[in-house]
Amino acid sequence: GAASKPEVSMPAVLEVESGTTARLECSFSIPGDGSFTYIEWYYVDRSNLVRLCHITKSKVQEEDTDYKGRLSVGEDKALSISKVTVQDSRTFVCRVAAGSQGVGENQTELRVYKVPATPEITPSSVGIPVNSSKTLEIAQCLSENSFPPPNITWHKNGEQLQPEESKVKILGTLTRKSSGLYTVRSTLFGTVTREDRDSLFHCTVHYWLLGQRRTAESRRVNVTVFYPTEHLKLHVVPASALVKEGDDVKLVCEADGNPAPVFSFYKRELENNWQDLTYLADANNGVLSLHDVNKSSSGLYKCQTLDLDDMRQLEKEVELVVNYIEGVHVKMEPSSPLHEGDTVKLSCNALSPVTLDYQWRDARGRKLLDGNQLVLSNLTFETSSNFSCKVLARSVPGLEQSKQVAVAVQGKPRIVAISSPLYVRQDEVVNLTCKAIAFPRPSVHWSINGTTHEYVENQHVASNLTVRVSHDLLRAGAMCRVSNALGVSEKHIQLLDQKTSESKGVIIVAIIVSILVVAVLGAVSYFLHKKGKISCGRAGKQDITKPEARKDKNVVEVKSDKLSEEAGLLQGANGEKRPAADQ
């Protein structure tokens, strides 16, 4: 009889994720190809069977349980449970009845899992000293909302940490919420070394899913490690070789301890005494700022640290060199007053701890030559100017100074421009100009009165005299007189009457026209003579129309209304008029 019961097949375990639908399959066979009478689904509650539903060929009857509304039965009589939670993790039984052939059943363990959230790691908020004799908290790891509860492991620089007496200790707590989900918290305790200042810690959550081991890792964190200072560095910013007068300089003291120690700064004075400069420094960050340094800022500086944990003191020294240029001096040879035609030599020198280069430039800033000497030959008033010696330290960019010197060529005035001759009209207002060059600066005087304006540029002086032209001025002209302590120069300005000039111009034009007329007539006479149309005797006038006239001489008579005037111009040496034939 036992062998004839229905045979029911079910998977021993079914794993599903929380919130999904679990489908419990129930496969059965009845001997003799018989059919079932009914099928019933149960769940086990504390060793008791609680029926969920009764299934016949015609209907499905669902019982009033906590699962009501979440159950459904498929055509193959499989039971589906929607929106499963971790509380649904229990054993379910499928029972199949086949009338006189009896009843058969089997069961499936439903396991509902919840993947844990990514673990959150929190490093210790306080620093961990390396010289501690106790294991101190390094970090905490939290994993929430998982089922079943996971395990947590700790890692440093990728390697798993194992509990070790007096070095590594791991404490964990497990909390189950009302939802059935678990929260796991793990705390790592340990000791650290100086090298752990760069170590990275993380935690890993381990859980099972569908029969496989799975993991989830936290982020990597660095913890604050406290350790004493072992090495000290002191350096100048910018580099000492490039510091020049006027720069802002920082002396930076660096210690490899954590937290940073207390910094103090000193400068060595005379007799090996040290001046405390800590009041000028940022003692917390180890920076001493020096503004607008000069030659006196050079010297030996010292940075000193004090570790408050072990009261150990360290110090470091550095030499600050401030590059400078001083005592720029220009020597002029000869130093006595210079005159036109002289030669002068300018020599430039300066003091500096670095190699110097020299350049000479003119008053406009144009470079003349390199070198510390400038020779100017054959001096003139125009040479008088300001020259500058520029001193540079090429090894220290931006370090330079200049010294200016005035080269003044002395001499009596020389008038270089004057408005003469000047055509004017009587009673008109005119400007008379006189320009001279000299040193010392000359004064300009006019021989007549008027309104004067003077303009001075370098060694040049120009005077403009505004005056009305009178008869006397037109006759005598004006005199410009320029003088200084070394002499006097003067020049006359000739004034010409513009009307007289015009009349003379007309006379000149008339004379030129007369000459041209005579030339043309002479040319015509010569042409006609060559053609045989003019015969002239030696005496008397001939009619040029008579063919029988003699042709042995050419005579052309030019009649003029000014005959008497011309005759007067042709007098002999004794004042008597000579006959025209003798001319």
Solvent accessible surface area in square Angstrom, and as a share of the most:
residue,aa,sasa,rsa
1,G,96,0.92
2,A,82,0.64
3,A,98,0.76
4,S,42,0.27
5,K,90,0.38
6,P,7,0.04
7,E,117,0.52
8,V,17,0.10
9,S,71,0.46
10,M,24,0.11
11,P,63,0.40
12,A,77,0.60
13,V,58,0.33
14,L,41,0.20
15,E,47,0.21
16,V,21,0.12
17,E,70,0.32
18,S,32,0.20
19,G,52,0.50
20,T,62,0.36
21,T,75,0.44
22,A,0,0.00
23,R,108,0.40
24,L,1,0.01
25,E,84,0.38
26,C,6,0.03
27,S,66,0.42
28,F,64,0.27
29,S,62,0.40
30,I,17,0.09
31,P,47,0.30
32,G,79,0.76
33,D,143,0.74
34,G,34,0.33
35,S,66,0.43
36,F,24,0.10
37,T,72,0.42
38,Y,57,0.22
39,I,0,0.00
40,E,12,0.05
41,W,0,0.00
42,Y,20,0.08
43,Y,18,0.07
44,V,44,0.25
45,D,54,0.28
46,R,217,0.79
47,S,107,0.69
48,N,97,0.49
49,L,77,0.38
50,V,43,0.25
51,R,88,0.32
52,L,0,0.00
53,C,2,0.01
54,H,39,0.17
55,I,1,0.00
56,T,36,0.21
57,K,136,0.58
58,S,104,0.67
59,K,126,0.53
60,V,76,0.44
61,Q,88,0.39
62,E,60,0.27
63,E,38,0.17
64,D,124,0.64
65,T,29,0.17
66,D,131,0.68
67,Y,3,0.01
68,K,115,0.49
69,G,72,0.69
70,R,61,0.22
71,L,25,0.12
72,S,64,0.41
73,V,42,0.24
74,G,30,0.29
75,E,175,0.78
76,D,75,0.39
77,K,45,0.19
78,A,2,0.02
79,L,0,0.00
80,S,20,0.13
81,I,0,0.00
82,S,38,0.25
83,K,147,0.62
84,V,0,0.00
85,T,60,0.35
86,V,6,0.03
87,Q,88,0.39
88,D,4,0.02
89,S,40,0.26
90,R,71,0.26
91,T,33,0.19
92,F,0,0.00
93,V,7,0.04
94,C,0,0.00
95,R,63,0.23
96,V,0,0.00
97,A,4,0.03
98,A,8,0.06
99,G,51,0.49
100,S,126,0.81
101,Q,52,0.23
102,G,23,0.22
103,V,59,0.34
104,G,6,0.06
105,E,90,0.40
106,N,54,0.28
107,Q,100,0.44
108,T,1,0.01
109,E,69,0.31
110,L,1,0.00
111,R,107,0.39
112,V,2,0.01
113,Y,26,0.10
114,K,67,0.29
115,V,50,0.29
116,P,9,0.06
117,A,52,0.41
118,T,94,0.55
119,P,5,0.03
120,E,111,0.50
121,I,5,0.03
122,T,85,0.49
123,P,39,0.25
124,S,19,0.12
125,S,117,0.75
126,V,103,0.59
127,G,15,0.14
128,I,4,0.02
129,P,46,0.29
130,V,41,0.23
131,N,110,0.57
132,S,31,0.20
133,S,112,0.72
134,K,144,0.61
135,T,34,0.20
136,L,59,0.29
137,E,62,0.28
138,I,7,0.03
139,A,0,0.00
140,Q,59,0.26
141,C,0,0.00
142,L,33,0.16
143,S,0,0.00
144,E,63,0.28
145,N,54,0.28
146,S,1,0.00
147,F,34,0.14
148,P,60,0.37
149,P,53,0.34
150,P,9,0.06
151,N,95,0.49
152,I,25,0.13
153,T,25,0.15
154,W,0,0.00
155,H,24,0.11
156,K,61,0.26
157,N,90,0.46
158,G,54,0.52
159,E,129,0.58
160,Q,89,0.40
161,L,32,0.16
162,Q,111,0.49
163,P,92,0.58
164,E,90,0.40
165,E,162,0.72
166,S,85,0.55
167,K,107,0.45
168,V,25,0.15
169,K,93,0.40
170,I,47,0.24
171,L,97,0.48
172,G,57,0.55
173,T,85,0.49
174,L,97,0.48
175,T,77,0.45
176,R,134,0.49
177,K,80,0.34
178,S,120,0.78
179,S,54,0.35
180,G,2,0.02
181,L,25,0.13
182,Y,29,0.11
183,T,17,0.10
184,V,13,0.08
185,R,101,0.37
186,S,4,0.03
187,T,16,0.09
188,L,1,0.00
189,F,42,0.18
190,G,1,0.01
191,T,54,0.32
192,V,7,0.04
193,T,75,0.43
194,R,40,0.15
195,E,118,0.53
196,D,8,0.04
197,R,98,0.36
198,D,106,0.55
199,S,5,0.03
200,L,79,0.39
201,F,3,0.01
202,H,5,0.02
203,C,0,0.00
204,T,6,0.03
205,V,0,0.00
206,H,25,0.11
207,Y,29,0.11
208,W,145,0.51
209,L,20,0.10
210,L,105,0.52
211,G,55,0.53
212,Q,106,0.47
213,R,130,0.47
214,R,86,0.31
215,T,77,0.45
216,A,25,0.19
217,E,86,0.39
218,S,6,0.04
219,R,150,0.55
220,R,113,0.41
221,V,7,0.04
222,N,72,0.37
223,V,4,0.02
224,T,63,0.37
225,V,2,0.01
226,F,64,0.27
227,Y,24,0.09
228,P,36,0.22
229,T,5,0.03
230,E,83,0.37
231,H,122,0.54
232,L,16,0.08
233,K,131,0.56
234,L,16,0.08
235,H,71,0.32
236,V,14,0.08
237,V,69,0.40
238,P,55,0.34
239,A,60,0.47
240,S,30,0.20
241,A,77,0.60
242,L,86,0.43
243,V,0,0.00
244,K,45,0.19
245,E,59,0.26
246,G,45,0.44
247,D,28,0.15
248,D,91,0.47
249,V,1,0.01
250,K,103,0.44
251,L,0,0.00
252,V,27,0.15
253,C,3,0.02
254,E,83,0.37
255,A,27,0.21
256,D,51,0.27
257,G,11,0.10
258,N,46,0.24
259,P,80,0.50
260,A,61,0.47
261,P,12,0.07
262,V,76,0.43
263,F,6,0.02
264,S,26,0.17
265,F,1,0.00
266,Y,44,0.17
267,K,28,0.12
268,R,110,0.40
269,E,76,0.34
270,L,152,0.76
271,E,160,0.72
272,N,102,0.52
273,N,90,0.46
274,W,74,0.26
275,Q,77,0.34
276,D,73,0.38
277,L,11,0.06
278,T,37,0.21
279,Y,161,0.61
280,L,84,0.42
281,A,21,0.16
282,D,65,0.34
283,A,30,0.23
284,N,125,0.64
285,N,103,0.53
286,G,0,0.00
287,V,33,0.19
288,L,0,0.00
289,S,34,0.22
290,L,23,0.11
291,H,135,0.60
292,D,97,0.50
293,V,5,0.03
294,N,69,0.35
295,K,92,0.39
296,S,86,0.55
297,S,21,0.14
298,S,40,0.26
299,G,17,0.16
300,L,28,0.14
301,Y,5,0.02
302,K,22,0.09
303,C,0,0.00
304,Q,33,0.15
305,T,4,0.02
306,L,59,0.29
307,D,17,0.09
308,L,122,0.61
309,D,110,0.57
310,D,70,0.36
311,M,120,0.53
312,R,100,0.36
313,Q,103,0.46
314,L,47,0.23
315,E,87,0.39
316,K,96,0.41
317,E,84,0.38
318,V,30,0.17
319,E,91,0.41
320,L,0,0.00
321,V,65,0.37
322,V,2,0.01
323,N,6,0.03
324,Y,35,0.13
325,I,1,0.00
326,E,62,0.28
327,G,55,0.53
328,V,21,0.12
329,H,107,0.48
330,V,19,0.11
331,K,104,0.44
332,M,43,0.19
333,E,65,0.29
334,P,65,0.41
335,S,101,0.65
336,S,64,0.41
337,P,81,0.51
338,L,4,0.02
339,H,84,0.38
340,E,70,0.31
341,G,47,0.45
342,D,50,0.26
343,T,70,0.41
344,V,1,0.00
345,K,68,0.29
346,L,0,0.00
347,S,11,0.07
348,C,0,0.00
349,N,78,0.40
350,A,17,0.13
351,L,116,0.58
352,S,32,0.20
353,P,74,0.47
354,V,39,0.22
355,T,115,0.67
356,L,28,0.14
357,D,46,0.24
358,Y,38,0.15
359,Q,15,0.07
360,W,0,0.00
361,R,58,0.21
362,D,21,0.11
363,A,66,0.51
364,R,195,0.71
365,G,40,0.39
366,R,142,0.52
367,K,100,0.42
368,L,77,0.38
369,L,69,0.34
370,D,86,0.44
371,G,32,0.30
372,N,51,0.26
373,Q,89,0.40
374,L,8,0.04
375,V,83,0.48
376,L,26,0.13
377,S,76,0.49
378,N,107,0.55
379,L,0,0.00
380,T,47,0.27
381,F,2,0.01
382,E,101,0.46
383,T,33,0.19
384,S,6,0.04
385,S,40,0.26
386,N,62,0.32
387,F,15,0.06
388,S,20,0.13
389,C,0,0.00
390,K,42,0.18
391,V,0,0.00
392,L,27,0.14
393,A,3,0.02
394,R,154,0.56
395,S,73,0.47
396,V,1,0.01
397,P,95,0.60
398,G,59,0.56
399,L,13,0.06
400,E,82,0.37
401,Q,74,0.33
402,S,74,0.48
403,K,91,0.39
404,Q,117,0.52
405,V,25,0.14
406,A,65,0.51
407,V,2,0.01
408,A,31,0.24
409,V,0,0.00
410,Q,42,0.19
411,G,13,0.12
412,K,111,0.47
413,P,2,0.01
414,R,90,0.33
415,I,15,0.08
416,V,66,0.38
417,A,46,0.36
418,I,45,0.23
419,S,31,0.20
420,S,41,0.26
421,P,80,0.50
422,L,46,0.23
423,Y,118,0.45
424,V,1,0.00
425,R,96,0.35
426,Q,87,0.39
427,D,87,0.45
428,E,63,0.28
429,V,83,0.48
430,V,20,0.11
431,N,94,0.48
432,L,0,0.00
433,T,48,0.28
434,C,1,0.00
435,K,74,0.31
436,A,1,0.00
437,I,0,0.00
438,A,1,0.01
439,F,64,0.27
440,P,49,0.31
441,R,151,0.55
442,P,6,0.04
443,S,51,0.33
444,V,16,0.09
445,H,98,0.44
446,W,35,0.12
447,S,73,0.47
448,I,46,0.23
449,N,145,0.74
450,G,42,0.41
451,T,77,0.45
452,T,71,0.42
453,H,97,0.44
454,E,79,0.35
455,Y,128,0.49
456,V,70,0.40
457,E,126,0.56
458,N,124,0.64
459,Q,31,0.14
460,H,50,0.22
461,V,1,0.01
462,A,18,0.14
463,S,1,0.01
464,N,44,0.22
465,L,1,0.00
466,T,44,0.26
467,V,20,0.11
468,R,148,0.54
469,V,1,0.00
470,S,52,0.34
471,H,116,0.52
472,D,85,0.44
473,L,10,0.05
474,L,27,0.13
475,R,171,0.62
476,A,59,0.46
477,G,9,0.09
478,A,1,0.01
479,M,65,0.29
480,C,0,0.00
481,R,103,0.38
482,V,0,0.00
483,S,19,0.12
484,N,26,0.13
485,A,98,0.76
486,L,80,0.40
487,G,22,0.21
488,V,60,0.35
489,S,22,0.14
490,E,91,0.41
491,K,96,0.41
492,H,87,0.39
493,I,0,0.00
494,Q,88,0.39
495,L,8,0.04
496,L,48,0.24
497,D,42,0.22
498,Q,63,0.28
499,K,132,0.56
500,T,65,0.38
501,S,41,0.27
502,E,92,0.41
503,S,64,0.41
504,K,122,0.52
505,G,29,0.28
506,V,104,0.60
507,I,102,0.52
508,I,99,0.50
509,V,89,0.51
510,A,54,0.42
511,I,93,0.47
512,I,92,0.47
513,V,78,0.45
514,S,62,0.40
515,I,108,0.55
516,L,107,0.53
517,V,77,0.44
518,V,92,0.53
519,A,60,0.46
520,V,93,0.53
521,L,89,0.44
522,G,39,0.38
523,A,63,0.49
524,V,73,0.42
525,S,23,0.15
526,Y,131,0.50
527,F,122,0.51
528,L,60,0.30
529,H,51,0.23
530,K,131,0.55
531,K,125,0.53
532,G,35,0.33
533,K,137,0.58
534,I,23,0.12
535,S,6,0.04
536,C,10,0.06
537,G,10,0.09
538,R,179,0.65
539,A,82,0.64
540,G,69,0.67
541,K,159,0.67
542,Q,77,0.34
543,D,69,0.36
544,I,108,0.55
545,T,107,0.62
546,K,108,0.46
547,P,120,0.75
548,E,134,0.60
549,A,15,0.11
550,R,153,0.56
551,K,104,0.44
552,D,80,0.42
553,K,100,0.43
554,N,77,0.39
555,V,93,0.54
556,V,86,0.49
557,E,103,0.46
558,V,98,0.56
559,K,169,0.71
560,S,46,0.29
561,D,153,0.79
562,K,126,0.54
563,L,124,0.62
564,S,87,0.56
565,E,103,0.46
566,E,79,0.35
567,A,34,0.26
568,G,28,0.27
569,L,142,0.71
570,L,89,0.44
571,Q,80,0.36
572,G,18,0.18
573,A,121,0.94
574,N,114,0.59
575,G,43,0.41
576,E,113,0.51
577,K,128,0.54
578,R,127,0.47
579,P,85,0.53
580,A,90,0.70
581,A,101,0.78
582,D,93,0.48
583,Q,101,0.45
